């Protein structure tokens, strides 16, 4: 019976890996959100967009399955600190969260990683670099 449970878990993990990554992109800048969505969609990922913290929380709460990766901007109209990162970490503990910021300091970096961010990436960045990081984060789940 234990062997059957282990095999079922292995199959479930294989199914999850064979399906496209489920990614949430959270940024209040429409052009950044669009660019990221287009780039990640071109890689075959299923992408959901949010422009603020409230809609990001709703997207996580209403998702049919947990997001594999969340790409999160640090400064949003309704969240300008790491509280949204902490909230999303609690709501979706299996997701890898990549924090984007143009305002990164060593303290922000350390705090974000302490709160469970997978990585912190500085803006501006190359889209293909972030897409590669999303792929890496999704593979590490």
Beta strands, then each sheet from edge to edge (+ up, - down):
strand 1: 22-26
strand 2: 46-50
strand 3: 69-73
strand 4: 96-101
strand 5: 119-122
sheet 1: 2+ 1+ 3+ 4+ 5+
end
